[in-house]
Amino acid sequence: MALYEYSALDSGGKRKKGTLEASGQQTAKRQLREQGLFPTQLQEVRSGKEQKGFQWGGRVQVLQLAVATRQLATMLAAGMTIDDALVTVSDQQEPPALGKSLARVREDVLQGISLSQALQGDAKIFPEIYVNMVQVGEASGTLDKVLHQLAEFLEDQARLGARLKAALSYPILMLLVGGGVLTFLMAFVVPKVTRMLEDLDQALPLPTLWLMGFSSFLSHYWWLLVISVLIGLWLARRQLKTEKGRLWFDRQKFSLPLFGPLLLQSATARFARTMATLLRSGVPLLTSLEIVTGLLNNRLLKKLLTDVGRAVREGAGLAGPLRKANIFPSML
């Protein structure tokens, strides 16, 4: 249940304000009409504590959404109505946010709104690709089949994300451990060795002198290094807030050793799988390109796919503009 703040007119034209609890906006409007009030303004009210709980405690993972989607598809294929299916699925959800969202969707559907329109009310949970595929399923009368395809797509996305994290976690861990060990050696071990070498009073090789100088600097001026890193991070964060800076950063991601090719392969796989799922569901090519472009977080890929969409709209095929982008693998 959500708390709503309303402003309404009674039968005599007198303005009234107040709050009420309801499972959805449409339900709140119906409750006001039953009280003889005509709402002019209706807004959901959330305290800071509730917002924090929704962001952290109620976050919906891709795999959880995939399970709920498959359950919904199975019940619709078995002949259940969308109303009964939504009730059953919403009652089984472990994340409170997903269960509440599905309950709100059911309320909107009972008011005569289509399922795809009701899903648009929770863009943080149901992305654009989800809404568009449901809309195609409703129009073609194959909602259960489309939901099965959508569940498979979400499961593939979850598996791909898990594999990417597993592939990146080990080298990142080794980088952090190696950096920590190297810092410890330079700050504590090398200075002791340096004093021993100085006591020998012999000429030392140039690389050894460089190492000793860097260790001495790190021991005495470590605070300067920390301040420099913090200033660099602040400047980088400020630059990333600009479109030009974000575009440059996203371009450099794919040039990183080891990580760059892996990130590009992951982005290519997501692009291809998402396009395939949308096209298989009956979404037109141009619409599919627009949806995929909107789902990407990389500014470089967004820019390149926008150019691809423009070329396709002007009559070109898909392969030529993708090849001209000069970033996707030739196999694609």
N, C-alpha and C positions, 0 to 999 in steps of 0.2 A: 504494500500500500504506500502511496505517495501523498504528500501534503501539498494542497493547492491553495493559493491565495486568489480570491476572486473579487471582481467588482461587477455588480449586476443591478438591474432595474426591476422593481416589483410591478404588479398590475396597475398601480396608481402612478407609475413613473418616478417613484422615489428611489434614489440611489442607495444601495447597500453594499457594504464591504465585509469580508470575513474570510475564514479558512475552512477547508473540509478535506477529509481523506477519501481517496478513491484509487482504484487500481490502474486508471488511465484517464487521459484527458476527456475522451468521449463519455466515459462513465461519470466523470465530474460534471460535465455539462448536463447529462440526463438527470442527475440528482438535483441540480439547481432548478431545472425545468419542472421537476416533480414538486418542488417547493414553491412554485409559482414565480420563480425569478428568471430573468432573461440576462444571461451573462454578456457583459461587454468586454471584459478582460479576464483572462484566466492564465495563471502562471504557476509553475511548479516551484515549491520552496524547499531548499535543502540547506541544512546547517553545515558549518565547516567540518564538523566531525563526520557527518554523513558523507560528505564529498570525499574526505580522506579514506573512509572505509570502502567507498566504491572504487577508488583508484587502486588501492592496494589489496584489500581483502576480496574484492569482487571482480578482479580482472579475469576475463574469459580467454583461455588459451585456444589455439587453433584446433588442437586435438579434441578438446571438450565440445567445441562447436561442431566438429565433424561427427562425433558420437550422437549428439542431439539431432543433427540433420539426417543421419542414417536411421535413427529410431522413427523420426517423422515420416521418412520415405517408406519404411517397412509398414507402418500402420496405414498409410494412405493406399499402398498397394494391396493391403488386406481388406480394403473396403470401408475403413473407418472414415467418418466425416472429418473435415479439417478442424472443426471445433473440438471434437472428442480427442483427436490426435494431439492437438496443442495442449489440452488439459493434462493428458497422460504424460507427455514429454516434459512439460514445465514442472510437474510434481516430482519428477525423477532427477532433476538437475542438482548436482552438488554445488557448483558456484552460484551463490544467491543472485548475482547480477543477471546471469543467463535465465534462471527460472523466472525472475521478476519481469524480465524483458519479454519472454514468451507469453507470460500471463497478460501483459499489456497488449501484445500483438493479438491475442485471442479476443480481448475486449474490443479492439478496433475492428476485427473481422466480424464480430457479432453486430457491430453498428453498420455493416454493409460495405466496409472498405475491403479492397482486395488484399491478399496476403503480401504481395510485393509492395504495395503502398504502406501497409502497416509496418513492414520491416524497415522502411526508410526512417522511421522515428528513432532508431538506435544505430546510427552510422558507425559508432565506435565498436559495436559488436558484429553487425552485419555489414560487411564492406559492399562497395558498388557492384562487384562481380556477383556477389550473392543475390542482391536484389534483382539485377538484370536477368540472371538465369532463372530465378523464380518467376519473373514476369513472362519470360519465354515459355516456361512450362505451363503457366496458366493459359496463355494464348493458344498453345498447341494442344491442350488437354492431356499433356504427359507430365504432370507435375511430379508424380512419384518417381518416374525414370530420371527426370532432371535432378531431383534431390539426391538420388543414388549417385549420379555422376558428380554432383557437387560434394557429396560426402567423400567420394574417392579422391577428388581433387584436393580437398582440405587435408585428408590423411597423407597424401603424397607431399603436400607442402610441409606438414609437420615432420615427416621422415627426412625430407631434404634439409630442413632447418637443423634437425638433430645431428645429421651427418656432418653438416658444415661446422657446427659447434665442436663436434668431436675432432674433426680434422684440424681445427685452429687452436684448440685448447692446449695440446701438447707443446707445439712450438712457442706459443705465448708463455706457457709455464716455464719452459726452458730459458726463454729470453729474460724473464723476470728473475729466475734463480741465478742465471749466469751473471746478470747485471748486479745483483745483490752481492754475489761472491767477489766479483771484480772490484766493486766499491769497497768492500771490507778489506781486501788485500791491499788496495792502493792507500787506504786511510790508516791501517793499523800494522800490517805486516811489512810492507815495503819501507816505511820509515825506520824500522828496527834494522833491516838489512842495510839501509843506507848508512846508518851510523857505523856499522861494522866495516863497510867498504871505505868510509872516510878515514877510519882508524888505520887502514892499511897504507894510506898515503901513496897510492899508485894512480897512474893515469887510467881513466875508464873509457870504454867505447862510447861513441856519441849516442846510440840508442839507449844505453844505460843511463846516461846523463839526462836525456829527455824524460825517461821513466821516473827518475828521481825528482826531477823538477816538477813534473805533473803531480806526483805523490805529495810533494811538499806544499804545492798550491792547494791540493784537495784537503790536506790536513789543516791548513791555516785559514783558508778562505772558502770553506765549504758553504758557508752562509751566503756568499756571493753567488755561488752556483745555484743554490736553492732559489734565491731571489730572481735570478735570470730565467730559470725554468718557469717560475710562477708568472713572470711578466710575459714570457713567450706564450704560455697557455692562455693568458688573458687576451693578448693580441690576436692569437689564432681564433679564439672563440668570437671575438668581435668581428674578425674578418669573415668567419663562417656565417654570420648573420646577413651578409650581403649576398646577392644573387651571383655576382662575379666570383667572389671568394668561394662560395659553395660549389660552383661549377668547376673551378680550378682544383679544389680538394677532391671532388668526385672523380675527376679525370686522373689525378695522381694515384688514386686507389688501385687502378688497374695496372700501374707501372711498378708496384711494389714487388720485390723479389719474393717468391714462394706464395705470398698471399694474393698478389694481383691476379695471376691466372686462375686461382681457385675462386676468387670473388667473381670474375668474369664468367666462368663456367656456371657458377651458381645462378647468376643473374640471367644467363642465357637459358638455363633449364627452366627457371621460373617463367620467363617470357614464353617459351615454347609450350610448356604445359598449360599455362593459363589461356593462351590463344587456342590451343587444341580443345580445351574444355568448352570454351565459349562457342567456337565454331561448330563443335559436335552438338551443342544444345540448340543451334539454330540462330545464334546471334550473328548479324551481318558483319562482314569483314571490317568495315570502317568503324562501326560501333565497338567491335572487339579491340581494335587498335587503340581507340580512345580510352576504353576501360583499363587496358593493360598499362597504357602510358600514365594514367592517373594513379595506378597502384604502386608505381615504382618510386623508390626513395632517392635514386641516383639522378642528379640533375643532368649529367651528360647523356645518360640513356633516355631521359625524358625529352631532351632537345632533339636527339637523333631520331627517336620514334615519332616525334611530332613532324619532323621533316619527311619521314617515311609515309605517315598518314596523309600529308599534303600531296605527296607524289602519287599515292594510290588514288586519292580523290580526283586528281587530274587525269587519270586514265592509265597510269603505269601499273605494272604487276607488283607483287610483293617482293620477289627475289631480287630484282634489280635495285630498288632503293635500299634494301638491307645490305646488299653487297657494297653499294656506294657509301654507306655509313662507315665502312672500313674499321669495324670494331668486333662484329660478330664472327664466330668461326665459319669457315667456308662450308662446313657440313650443313649448317643451318641454312 
